[in-house]
Amino acid sequence: MKQHTLLFTAAALWLTSLPSIAATDNQLAYQLVEELTVEIGPRLAGSPADAKAVAWASNKFKLLGYDKVWTEEFKTPFWQRGQARLEVTSPFPQSLVLTALGGSVGTDANGIDASVVMFNSLDELMLAKPEQVRGKIVFINKAMQKDKLGSQYGTVVGARSKGAVEAARLGAKALLIRSIGTSSNRFAHTGKMSYEDGVAKIPAAAISVPDAIQLSKILARAPEAKLRLTMQTESQDAISHNVIAEITGSERPDEIVLISAHLDSWDQGTGALDDGAGVGLVMATGALLKQQGRPKRTVRVVLFGNEEGGLVGARAYAAKHAAELKNHVLASESDFGAGKIWQFETKFGPESLATAAKIQQQLAPLGIALGGNKAYGGPDVSVLAALGVPVVSLEQDGTDYFDYHHTPNDTLDKINPADLEQNLQAWLLMTRAVADSATDYRK
């Protein structure tokens, strides 16, 4: 406890030495996410609310004093959910809590009545024989475990993204998955699923963790249990935008330090953690950096559109700015909620690792350790990393993130303002250090 107190005392002393950050400025990130989530709320890509969010962000960037503000249009699918209901019809009639997976087709008006077959993982389903599955509803019941990095997400998300394709190959009528989440609350987690050309499109939905446990117990007692699924969805083409703003560098304006978040969210909650917190953080970072004194390199803040639908805006950005990527000296993204940052990780060339260590030393008073050199950077930024742009990750404590992720429970009250303030100070430090350096992080 004494060491913890000393760390934050040191951080507080350091923060008071910044040239022009007022006490209210420390809350700027929270004020921005509050405004976004209260005044606009959920922002499904391609929806009217998405358009309102683009207009809000563009106007807010200007009010915050950014030098340049613009939007870049791209085409995107606009998927919407309608009514959905799942019932056990026999032998133990009852309703189960579900949500359609993003991109799923619906059922017809009569719904689907079928028996159900359970698998403990996607891999187990892929080993099944058609006669086990044909004409049934497939249920993948794989649990996700909590950890600080959220590293278990990758071990379970395949059931959501590819489960419908693999179930359809075997003749299934529909797919149900245990929610990709860690909460014991009765909220079902949505998220993007996909289809494959040449494979039948079947409805896909997630059931809450308690309902997945309930269904597994029903099947243990009655392997021939039957379900009835009715689900409405709709999809059409639409337009969305990336929103981009810059603080022009004082000495090397052509060199770009890109910091980012994604503006869209799923439709069930208000998108406070995913990714309103990130939006507030990076918007506040650029504005406060200019207030402190213009950085030497240009700081570009990108609010990507339709991350949730498959990094659509990020891919559009990479294509549009392909010739300019050589001038992107670094990219990073905040898209893992609002927990305290505990580690700074890089993906630099070997000659730049000493610089990484120096940046971490500035972050240390905030309780942030040095990680390795295999940073992911963030979902949207991973598109740029694949094209050779150096990235960093300011890694947040995600122990509880998947309790709320993609559920109706992703709301503003889940954000701790003090934790978000710690995030903001870390983003200010990291971005300033990179923007004022002359380091080529590719080397």
TORBATI-68980 format. One record per residue (C-alpha): residue number from 1; x, y, z. Coordinates in nm, 2 decimals. Layout:
TORBATI-68980
+------+--------+--------+--------+
: resi :      u :      v :      w :
+------+--------+--------+--------+
:  NUM :      X :      Y :      Z :
...
+------+--------+--------+--------+
***
This chain:
TORBATI-68980
+------+--------+--------+--------+
: resi :      u :      v :      w :
+------+--------+--------+--------+
:    1 :   0.00 :   0.00 :   0.00 :
:    2 :   0.29 :   0.24 :   0.08 :
:    3 :   0.45 :   0.17 :  -0.25 :
:    4 :   0.12 :   0.23 :  -0.43 :
:    5 :   0.07 :   0.56 :  -0.25 :
:    6 :   0.42 :   0.68 :  -0.34 :
:    7 :   0.37 :   0.59 :  -0.71 :
:    8 :   0.06 :   0.80 :  -0.73 :
:    9 :   0.20 :   1.08 :  -0.52 :
:   10 :   0.49 :   1.10 :  -0.77 :
:   11 :   0.24 :   1.10 :  -1.05 :
:   12 :   0.04 :   1.38 :  -0.89 :
:   13 :   0.36 :   1.59 :  -0.84 :
:   14 :   0.46 :   1.53 :  -1.20 :
:   15 :   0.11 :   1.63 :  -1.33 :
:   16 :   0.11 :   1.95 :  -1.14 :
:   17 :   0.43 :   2.05 :  -1.33 :
:   18 :   0.26 :   2.03 :  -1.67 :
:   19 :   0.24 :   2.38 :  -1.82 :
:   20 :  -0.13 :   2.43 :  -1.87 :
:   21 :  -0.35 :   2.14 :  -1.77 :
:   22 :  -0.62 :   2.27 :  -1.54 :
:   23 :  -0.80 :   2.04 :  -1.29 :
:   24 :  -1.11 :   2.03 :  -1.52 :
:   25 :  -0.89 :   1.93 :  -1.81 :
:   26 :  -0.81 :   1.60 :  -1.63 :
:   27 :  -1.18 :   1.52 :  -1.66 :
:   28 :  -1.20 :   1.61 :  -2.03 :
:   29 :  -1.20 :   1.25 :  -2.15 :
:   30 :  -1.48 :   1.16 :  -1.91 :
:   31 :  -1.68 :   1.47 :  -2.01 :
:   32 :  -1.65 :   1.36 :  -2.38 :
:   33 :  -1.76 :   1.00 :  -2.33 :
:   34 :  -2.05 :   1.12 :  -2.11 :
:   35 :  -2.17 :   1.36 :  -2.38 :
:   36 :  -2.14 :   1.10 :  -2.65 :
:   37 :  -2.32 :   0.82 :  -2.47 :
:   38 :  -2.59 :   1.04 :  -2.31 :
:   39 :  -2.67 :   1.26 :  -2.61 :
:   40 :  -2.63 :   1.00 :  -2.89 :
:   41 :  -2.62 :   0.66 :  -2.72 :
:   42 :  -2.57 :   0.34 :  -2.92 :
:   43 :  -2.41 :   0.40 :  -3.26 :
:   44 :  -2.46 :   0.10 :  -3.49 :
:   45 :  -2.26 :   0.16 :  -3.81 :
:   46 :  -2.47 :   0.29 :  -4.09 :
:   47 :  -2.76 :   0.39 :  -3.86 :
:   48 :  -2.90 :   0.75 :  -3.81 :
:   49 :  -2.72 :   0.75 :  -3.47 :
:   50 :  -2.39 :   0.67 :  -3.64 :
:   51 :  -2.44 :   0.98 :  -3.87 :
:   52 :  -2.52 :   1.19 :  -3.56 :
:   53 :  -2.20 :   1.06 :  -3.39 :
:   54 :  -2.00 :   1.16 :  -3.70 :
:   55 :  -2.15 :   1.51 :  -3.69 :
:   56 :  -2.09 :   1.53 :  -3.31 :
:   57 :  -1.73 :   1.43 :  -3.34 :
:   58 :  -1.65 :   1.66 :  -3.63 :
:   59 :  -1.80 :   1.96 :  -3.44 :
:   60 :  -1.64 :   1.87 :  -3.11 :
:   61 :  -1.29 :   1.84 :  -3.27 :
:   62 :  -1.34 :   2.20 :  -3.40 :
:   63 :  -1.45 :   2.32 :  -3.06 :
:   64 :  -1.15 :   2.16 :  -2.90 :
:   65 :  -0.92 :   2.36 :  -3.12 :
:   66 :  -0.78 :   2.11 :  -3.37 :
:   67 :  -0.61 :   2.26 :  -3.67 :
:   68 :  -0.77 :   2.03 :  -3.93 :
:   69 :  -1.09 :   1.83 :  -3.92 :
:   70 :  -1.24 :   1.62 :  -4.19 :
:   71 :  -1.44 :   1.30 :  -4.26 :
:   72 :  -1.37 :   1.02 :  -4.51 :
:   73 :  -1.67 :   0.83 :  -4.65 :
:   74 :  -1.69 :   0.45 :  -4.70 :
:   75 :  -1.96 :   0.20 :  -4.78 :
:   76 :  -2.07 :  -0.04 :  -4.52 :
:   77 :  -2.34 :  -0.29 :  -4.44 :
:   78 :  -2.61 :  -0.17 :  -4.21 :
:   79 :  -2.75 :  -0.46 :  -4.01 :
:   80 :  -3.04 :  -0.43 :  -3.77 :
:   81 :  -3.19 :  -0.67 :  -3.52 :
:   82 :  -3.56 :  -0.71 :  -3.47 :
:   83 :  -3.76 :  -0.93 :  -3.22 :
:   84 :  -3.60 :  -1.25 :  -3.11 :
:   85 :  -3.73 :  -1.53 :  -2.89 :
:   86 :  -3.60 :  -1.87 :  -2.79 :
:   87 :  -3.80 :  -2.12 :  -2.60 :
:   88 :  -3.76 :  -2.48 :  -2.48 :
:   89 :  -4.08 :  -2.64 :  -2.61 :
:   90 :  -4.02 :  -2.99 :  -2.45 :
:   91 :  -3.98 :  -3.15 :  -2.22 :
:   92 :  -3.93 :  -2.85 :  -1.98 :
:   93 :  -4.10 :  -2.55 :  -2.14 :
:   94 :  -3.93 :  -2.22 :  -2.06 :
:   95 :  -3.78 :  -1.91 :  -2.23 :
:   96 :  -3.41 :  -1.85 :  -2.27 :
:   97 :  -3.24 :  -1.51 :  -2.30 :
:   98 :  -3.07 :  -1.46 :  -2.64 :
:   99 :  -2.95 :  -1.19 :  -2.88 :
:  100 :  -2.89 :  -1.22 :  -3.25 :
:  101 :  -2.53 :  -1.21 :  -3.36 :
:  102 :  -2.44 :  -0.92 :  -3.58 :
:  103 :  -2.48 :  -0.99 :  -3.95 :
:  104 :  -2.70 :  -1.30 :  -3.90 :
:  105 :  -3.00 :  -1.37 :  -4.11 :
:  106 :  -3.33 :  -1.42 :  -3.94 :
:  107 :  -3.58 :  -1.70 :  -3.94 :
:  108 :  -3.90 :  -1.70 :  -4.15 :
:  109 :  -4.22 :  -1.59 :  -3.98 :
:  110 :  -4.29 :  -1.95 :  -3.86 :
:  111 :  -3.95 :  -1.97 :  -3.68 :
:  112 :  -3.75 :  -2.29 :  -3.64 :
:  113 :  -3.86 :  -2.59 :  -3.43 :
:  114 :  -3.59 :  -2.85 :  -3.39 :
:  115 :  -3.40 :  -3.06 :  -3.14 :
:  116 :  -3.06 :  -2.94 :  -3.03 :
:  117 :  -2.72 :  -3.09 :  -3.03 :
:  118 :  -2.45 :  -2.95 :  -2.80 :
:  119 :  -2.07 :  -2.93 :  -2.86 :
:  120 :  -1.82 :  -2.81 :  -2.61 :
:  121 :  -1.62 :  -2.61 :  -2.87 :
:  122 :  -1.60 :  -2.52 :  -3.24 :
:  123 :  -1.32 :  -2.77 :  -3.28 :
:  124 :  -1.55 :  -3.05 :  -3.15 :
:  125 :  -1.83 :  -2.94 :  -3.39 :
:  126 :  -1.58 :  -2.95 :  -3.68 :
:  127 :  -1.51 :  -3.32 :  -3.60 :
:  128 :  -1.88 :  -3.41 :  -3.60 :
:  129 :  -2.06 :  -3.62 :  -3.86 :
:  130 :  -2.35 :  -3.48 :  -4.07 :
:  131 :  -2.59 :  -3.73 :  -3.92 :
:  132 :  -2.52 :  -3.59 :  -3.57 :
:  133 :  -2.62 :  -3.24 :  -3.68 :
:  134 :  -2.85 :  -3.25 :  -3.98 :
:  135 :  -3.19 :  -3.08 :  -3.92 :
:  136 :  -3.09 :  -2.97 :  -3.57 :
:  137 :  -3.00 :  -2.65 :  -3.39 :
:  138 :  -2.63 :  -2.66 :  -3.30 :
:  139 :  -2.54 :  -2.53 :  -2.95 :
:  140 :  -2.17 :  -2.45 :  -2.88 :
:  141 :  -2.12 :  -2.43 :  -2.51 :
:  142 :  -1.76 :  -2.31 :  -2.45 :
:  143 :  -1.70 :  -2.09 :  -2.15 :
:  144 :  -1.46 :  -1.79 :  -2.14 :
:  145 :  -1.23 :  -1.73 :  -1.84 :
:  146 :  -1.13 :  -1.39 :  -1.70 :
:  147 :  -0.78 :  -1.26 :  -1.72 :
:  148 :  -0.62 :  -0.92 :  -1.71 :
:  149 :  -0.52 :  -0.91 :  -2.08 :
:  150 :  -0.85 :  -1.06 :  -2.21 :
:  151 :  -0.64 :  -1.32 :  -2.38 :
:  152 :  -0.91 :  -1.59 :  -2.35 :
:  153 :  -1.12 :  -1.40 :  -2.60 :
:  154 :  -0.93 :  -1.54 :  -2.90 :
:  155 :  -0.99 :  -1.90 :  -2.77 :
:  156 :  -1.37 :  -1.87 :  -2.78 :
:  157 :  -1.46 :  -1.61 :  -3.04 :
:  158 :  -1.42 :  -1.86 :  -3.33 :
:  159 :  -1.75 :  -2.01 :  -3.23 :
:  160 :  -1.92 :  -1.67 :  -3.29 :
:  161 :  -1.74 :  -1.58 :  -3.61 :
:  162 :  -1.73 :  -1.92 :  -3.78 :
:  163 :  -1.98 :  -2.14 :  -3.60 :
:  164 :  -2.27 :  -2.08 :  -3.83 :
:  165 :  -2.06 :  -2.18 :  -4.14 :
:  166 :  -1.94 :  -2.50 :  -3.98 :
:  167 :  -2.28 :  -2.59 :  -3.85 :
:  168 :  -2.44 :  -2.52 :  -4.19 :
:  169 :  -2.19 :  -2.74 :  -4.36 :
:  170 :  -2.32 :  -3.03 :  -4.16 :
:  171 :  -2.69 :  -2.95 :  -4.23 :
:  172 :  -2.78 :  -2.76 :  -3.91 :
:  173 :  -3.09 :  -2.53 :  -3.91 :
:  174 :  -2.95 :  -2.27 :  -3.67 :
:  175 :  -2.66 :  -2.19 :  -3.44 :
:  176 :  -2.66 :  -2.10 :  -3.07 :
:  177 :  -2.35 :  -2.01 :  -2.88 :
:  178 :  -2.27 :  -1.95 :  -2.52 :
:  179 :  -2.21 :  -1.58 :  -2.49 :
:  180 :  -1.85 :  -1.47 :  -2.55 :
:  181 :  -1.83 :  -1.31 :  -2.20 :
:  182 :  -1.75 :  -1.36 :  -1.84 :
:  183 :  -2.06 :  -1.23 :  -1.66 :
:  184 :  -2.30 :  -1.44 :  -1.46 :
:  185 :  -2.57 :  -1.18 :  -1.52 :
:  186 :  -2.85 :  -1.27 :  -1.76 :
:  187 :  -2.73 :  -1.06 :  -2.05 :
:  188 :  -2.65 :  -1.21 :  -2.39 :
:  189 :  -2.34 :  -1.08 :  -2.57 :
:  190 :  -2.37 :  -0.99 :  -2.94 :
:  191 :  -2.08 :  -0.96 :  -3.19 :
:  192 :  -2.00 :  -1.00 :  -3.55 :
:  193 :  -2.05 :  -1.34 :  -3.72 :
:  194 :  -1.98 :  -1.42 :  -4.09 :
:  195 :  -2.10 :  -1.64 :  -4.37 :
:  196 :  -1.91 :  -1.81 :  -4.65 :
:  197 :  -2.00 :  -1.82 :  -5.02 :
:  198 :  -2.15 :  -2.15 :  -5.12 :
:  199 :  -2.26 :  -2.24 :  -4.77 :
:  200 :  -2.62 :  -2.20 :  -4.66 :
:  201 :  -2.69 :  -1.90 :  -4.43 :
:  202 :  -2.85 :  -2.01 :  -4.11 :
:  203 :  -2.96 :  -1.79 :  -3.82 :
:  204 :  -2.70 :  -1.74 :  -3.54 :
:  205 :  -2.76 :  -1.62 :  -3.19 :
:  206 :  -2.59 :  -1.61 :  -2.85 :
:  207 :  -2.76 :  -1.70 :  -2.52 :
:  208 :  -2.65 :  -1.56 :  -2.18 :
:  209 :  -2.41 :  -1.75 :  -1.97 :
:  210 :  -2.68 :  -1.85 :  -1.71 :
:  211 :  -2.90 :  -1.97 :  -2.00 :
:  212 :  -2.62 :  -2.17 :  -2.15 :
:  213 :  -2.57 :  -2.34 :  -1.82 :
:  214 :  -2.95 :  -2.40 :  -1.80 :
:  215 :  -2.97 :  -2.54 :  -2.15 :
:  216 :  -2.67 :  -2.78 :  -2.09 :
:  217 :  -2.85 :  -2.91 :  -1.77 :
:  218 :  -3.17 :  -2.96 :  -1.97 :
:  219 :  -2.98 :  -3.16 :  -2.23 :
:  220 :  -2.82 :  -3.37 :  -1.96 :
:  221 :  -3.16 :  -3.47 :  -1.85 :
:  222 :  -3.33 :  -3.48 :  -2.18 :
:  223 :  -3.10 :  -3.52 :  -2.48 :
:  224 :  -3.39 :  -3.50 :  -2.72 :
:  225 :  -3.51 :  -3.16 :  -2.59 :
:  226 :  -3.66 :  -2.93 :  -2.85 :
:  227 :  -3.63 :  -2.56 :  -2.91 :
:  228 :  -3.83 :  -2.30 :  -3.10 :
:  229 :  -3.63 :  -2.00 :  -3.24 :
:  230 :  -3.79 :  -1.69 :  -3.40 :
:  231 :  -3.56 :  -1.41 :  -3.50 :
:  232 :  -3.60 :  -1.10 :  -3.71 :
:  233 :  -3.30 :  -0.92 :  -3.87 :
:  234 :  -3.25 :  -0.68 :  -4.17 :
:  235 :  -2.95 :  -0.58 :  -4.36 :
:  236 :  -2.89 :  -0.31 :  -4.63 :
:  237 :  -2.60 :  -0.11 :  -4.78 :
:  238 :  -2.52 :   0.22 :  -4.61 :
:  239 :  -2.26 :   0.50 :  -4.58 :
:  240 :  -2.04 :   0.57 :  -4.28 :
:  241 :  -1.73 :   0.78 :  -4.21 :
:  242 :  -1.40 :   0.79 :  -4.04 :
:  243 :  -1.36 :   1.12 :  -3.85 :
:  244 :  -1.01 :   1.26 :  -3.86 :
:  245 :  -0.85 :   1.56 :  -3.69 :
:  246 :  -0.50 :   1.69 :  -3.66 :
:  247 :  -0.27 :   1.90 :  -3.45 :
:  248 :  -0.01 :   2.02 :  -3.70 :
:  249 :   0.35 :   1.95 :  -3.60 :
:  250 :   0.57 :   2.26 :  -3.54 :
:  251 :   0.89 :   2.11 :  -3.68 :
:  252 :   0.81 :   1.79 :  -3.88 :
:  253 :   0.44 :   1.83 :  -3.99 :
:  254 :   0.47 :   1.56 :  -4.25 :
:  255 :   0.55 :   1.30 :  -3.98 :
:  256 :   0.23 :   1.16 :  -3.84 :
:  257 :   0.17 :   1.01 :  -3.49 :
:  258 :  -0.17 :   0.84 :  -3.52 :
:  259 :  -0.38 :   0.78 :  -3.21 :
:  260 :  -0.73 :   0.63 :  -3.25 :
:  261 :  -1.05 :   0.47 :  -3.12 :
:  262 :  -1.36 :   0.36 :  -3.30 :
:  263 :  -1.68 :   0.57 :  -3.30 :
:  264 :  -1.94 :   0.30 :  -3.37 :
:  265 :  -2.08 :   0.07 :  -3.11 :
:  266 :  -2.32 :  -0.22 :  -3.09 :
:  267 :  -2.69 :  -0.13 :  -3.04 :
:  268 :  -2.77 :  -0.30 :  -2.70 :
:  269 :  -2.58 :  -0.07 :  -2.46 :
:  270 :  -2.46 :   0.28 :  -2.50 :
:  271 :  -2.11 :   0.19 :  -2.61 :
:  272 :  -1.95 :   0.36 :  -2.31 :
:  273 :  -1.67 :   0.10 :  -2.27 :
:  274 :  -1.66 :  -0.01 :  -2.63 :
:  275 :  -1.55 :   0.24 :  -2.74 :
:  276 :  -1.68 :   0.56 :  -2.60 :
:  277 :  -1.40 :   0.57 :  -2.34 :
:  278 :  -1.14 :   0.54 :  -2.62 :
:  279 :  -1.31 :   0.82 :  -2.82 :
:  280 :  -1.30 :   1.05 :  -2.52 :
:  281 :  -0.93 :   0.96 :  -2.44 :
:  282 :  -0.78 :   1.03 :  -2.78 :
:  283 :  -0.99 :   1.34 :  -2.85 :
:  284 :  -0.89 :   1.48 :  -2.52 :
:  285 :  -0.52 :   1.38 :  -2.57 :
:  286 :  -0.48 :   1.58 :  -2.90 :
:  287 :  -0.66 :   1.89 :  -2.76 :
:  288 :  -0.46 :   1.90 :  -2.44 :
:  289 :  -0.13 :   1.84 :  -2.62 :
:  290 :  -0.19 :   2.15 :  -2.82 :
:  291 :  -0.28 :   2.34 :  -2.51 :
:  292 :   0.05 :   2.24 :  -2.35 :
:  293 :   0.25 :   2.35 :  -2.65 :
:  294 :   0.24 :   2.23 :  -3.01 :
:  295 :   0.41 :   1.90 :  -3.07 :
:  296 :   0.70 :   1.87 :  -3.31 :
:  297 :   0.53 :   1.60 :  -3.52 :
:  298 :   0.17 :   1.61 :  -3.64 :
:  299 :  -0.07 :   1.43 :  -3.41 :
:  300 :  -0.36 :   1.28 :  -3.61 :
:  301 :  -0.66 :   1.15 :  -3.42 :
:  302 :  -0.87 :   0.90 :  -3.61 :
:  303 :  -1.21 :   0.79 :  -3.50 :
:  304 :  -1.26 :   0.48 :  -3.71 :
:  305 :  -1.61 :   0.38 :  -3.84 :
:  306 :  -1.76 :   0.03 :  -3.82 :
:  307 :  -1.49 :  -0.15 :  -3.63 :
:  308 :  -1.76 :  -0.38 :  -3.49 :
:  309 :  -1.86 :  -0.49 :  -3.84 :
:  310 :  -1.51 :  -0.61 :  -3.93 :
:  311 :  -1.26 :  -0.31 :  -3.93 :
:  312 :  -1.44 :  -0.16 :  -4.23 :
:  313 :  -1.33 :   0.19 :  -4.16 :
:  314 :  -0.98 :   0.09 :  -4.08 :
:  315 :  -0.94 :  -0.09 :  -4.41 :
:  316 :  -1.09 :   0.21 :  -4.59 :
:  317 :  -0.83 :   0.44 :  -4.42 :
:  318 :  -0.54 :   0.21 :  -4.50 :
:  319 :  -0.65 :   0.20 :  -4.87 :
:  320 :  -0.70 :   0.58 :  -4.90 :
:  321 :  -0.37 :   0.66 :  -4.72 :
:  322 :  -0.15 :   0.38 :  -4.87 :
:  323 :   0.10 :   0.62 :  -5.02 :
:  324 :   0.12 :   0.82 :  -4.69 :
:  325 :   0.17 :   0.53 :  -4.45 :
:  326 :   0.55 :   0.56 :  -4.48 :
:  327 :   0.51 :   0.89 :  -4.30 :
:  328 :   0.31 :   0.73 :  -4.01 :
:  329 :   0.58 :   0.71 :  -3.75 :
:  330 :   0.36 :   0.54 :  -3.50 :
:  331 :   0.00 :   0.43 :  -3.45 :
:  332 :  -0.20 :   0.32 :  -3.14 :
:  333 :  -0.56 :   0.27 :  -3.04 :
:  334 :  -0.76 :   0.27 :  -2.72 :
:  335 :  -1.03 :   0.00 :  -2.75 :
:  336 :  -1.04 :  -0.21 :  -2.43 :
:  337 :  -1.26 :  -0.02 :  -2.20 :
:  338 :  -1.16 :   0.22 :  -1.92 :
:  339 :  -0.96 :   0.01 :  -1.67 :
:  340 :  -0.62 :   0.14 :  -1.55 :
:  341 :  -0.33 :   0.11 :  -1.78 :
:  342 :  -0.07 :  -0.12 :  -1.63 :
:  343 :   0.17 :  -0.20 :  -1.91 :
:  344 :   0.33 :  -0.03 :  -2.21 :
:  345 :   0.42 :  -0.26 :  -2.50 :
:  346 :   0.57 :  -0.18 :  -2.83 :
:  347 :   0.63 :  -0.31 :  -3.18 :
:  348 :   0.95 :  -0.13 :  -3.28 :
:  349 :   1.26 :  -0.20 :  -3.47 :
:  350 :   1.55 :  -0.32 :  -3.25 :
:  351 :   1.73 :   0.01 :  -3.25 :
:  352 :   1.43 :   0.18 :  -3.10 :
:  353 :   1.39 :  -0.04 :  -2.79 :
:  354 :   1.60 :   0.19 :  -2.58 :
:  355 :   1.36 :   0.48 :  -2.66 :
:  356 :   1.07 :   0.25 :  -2.56 :
:  357 :   1.24 :   0.20 :  -2.22 :
:  358 :   1.27 :   0.58 :  -2.18 :
:  359 :   0.90 :   0.63 :  -2.26 :
:  360 :   0.81 :   0.37 :  -2.00 :
:  361 :   1.02 :   0.55 :  -1.74 :
:  362 :   0.80 :   0.85 :  -1.78 :
:  363 :   0.49 :   0.63 :  -1.74 :
:  364 :   0.62 :   0.45 :  -1.43 :
:  365 :   0.49 :   0.70 :  -1.18 :
:  366 :   0.14 :   0.61 :  -1.31 :
:  367 :   0.20 :   0.24 :  -1.22 :
:  368 :   0.28 :   0.13 :  -1.58 :
:  369 :   0.54 :  -0.14 :  -1.64 :
:  370 :   0.74 :  -0.21 :  -1.96 :
:  371 :   0.60 :  -0.50 :  -2.16 :
:  372 :   0.75 :  -0.68 :  -2.46 :
:  373 :   0.80 :  -0.59 :  -2.82 :
:  374 :   0.50 :  -0.77 :  -2.97 :
:  375 :   0.23 :  -0.50 :  -2.94 :
:  376 :  -0.10 :  -0.55 :  -3.11 :
:  377 :  -0.18 :  -0.18 :  -3.11 :
:  378 :  -0.56 :  -0.23 :  -3.12 :
:  379 :  -0.81 :  -0.38 :  -3.37 :
:  380 :  -0.82 :  -0.10 :  -3.62 :
:  381 :  -0.45 :  -0.02 :  -3.59 :
:  382 :  -0.37 :  -0.39 :  -3.65 :
:  383 :  -0.45 :  -0.31 :  -4.02 :
:  384 :  -0.18 :  -0.05 :  -4.02 :
:  385 :   0.07 :  -0.27 :  -3.83 :
:  386 :   0.03 :  -0.54 :  -4.10 :
:  387 :   0.15 :  -0.27 :  -4.34 :
:  388 :   0.46 :  -0.19 :  -4.15 :
:  389 :   0.35 :   0.10 :  -3.93 :
:  390 :   0.51 :   0.07 :  -3.58 :
:  391 :   0.26 :   0.05 :  -3.30 :
:  392 :   0.23 :   0.07 :  -2.92 :
:  393 :  -0.02 :  -0.06 :  -2.67 :
:  394 :  -0.12 :   0.11 :  -2.35 :
:  395 :  -0.26 :  -0.20 :  -2.20 :
:  396 :  -0.56 :  -0.17 :  -1.97 :
:  397 :  -0.67 :  -0.40 :  -1.69 :
:  398 :  -0.94 :  -0.60 :  -1.87 :
:  399 :  -1.03 :  -0.84 :  -1.59 :
:  400 :  -1.39 :  -0.73 :  -1.59 :
:  401 :  -1.42 :  -0.60 :  -1.94 :
:  402 :  -1.60 :  -0.90 :  -2.08 :
:  403 :  -1.86 :  -0.88 :  -1.81 :
:  404 :  -2.00 :  -0.58 :  -2.01 :
:  405 :  -1.86 :  -0.62 :  -2.36 :
:  406 :  -2.13 :  -0.62 :  -2.64 :
:  407 :  -2.42 :  -0.64 :  -2.39 :
:  408 :  -2.69 :  -0.40 :  -2.28 :
:  409 :  -2.48 :  -0.35 :  -1.97 :
:  410 :  -2.21 :  -0.15 :  -2.15 :
:  411 :  -2.31 :   0.19 :  -2.00 :
:  412 :  -2.15 :   0.50 :  -1.86 :
:  413 :  -2.18 :   0.39 :  -1.49 :
:  414 :  -1.92 :   0.12 :  -1.56 :
:  415 :  -1.65 :   0.38 :  -1.61 :
:  416 :  -1.45 :   0.49 :  -1.31 :
:  417 :  -1.36 :   0.86 :  -1.37 :
:  418 :  -1.03 :   0.82 :  -1.17 :
:  419 :  -0.92 :   0.53 :  -1.38 :
:  420 :  -1.00 :   0.72 :  -1.70 :
:  421 :  -0.80 :   1.01 :  -1.58 :
:  422 :  -0.50 :   0.78 :  -1.53 :
:  423 :  -0.55 :   0.66 :  -1.89 :
:  424 :  -0.56 :   1.02 :  -2.01 :
:  425 :  -0.23 :   1.11 :  -1.84 :
:  426 :  -0.06 :   0.80 :  -1.99 :
:  427 :  -0.19 :   0.89 :  -2.34 :
:  428 :  -0.06 :   1.25 :  -2.30 :
:  429 :   0.28 :   1.13 :  -2.18 :
:  430 :   0.32 :   0.86 :  -2.45 :
:  431 :   0.19 :   1.08 :  -2.74 :
:  432 :   0.40 :   1.38 :  -2.64 :
:  433 :   0.72 :   1.16 :  -2.61 :
:  434 :   0.67 :   1.01 :  -2.95 :
:  435 :   0.56 :   1.34 :  -3.12 :
:  436 :   0.86 :   1.53 :  -2.99 :
:  437 :   1.12 :   1.27 :  -3.06 :
:  438 :   1.32 :   1.23 :  -3.38 :
:  439 :   1.32 :   0.85 :  -3.36 :
:  440 :   1.24 :   0.63 :  -3.66 :
:  441 :   1.06 :   0.35 :  -3.48 :
:  442 :   1.09 :   0.12 :  -3.78 :
:  443 :   1.46 :   0.08 :  -3.72 :
+------+--------+--------+--------+
***
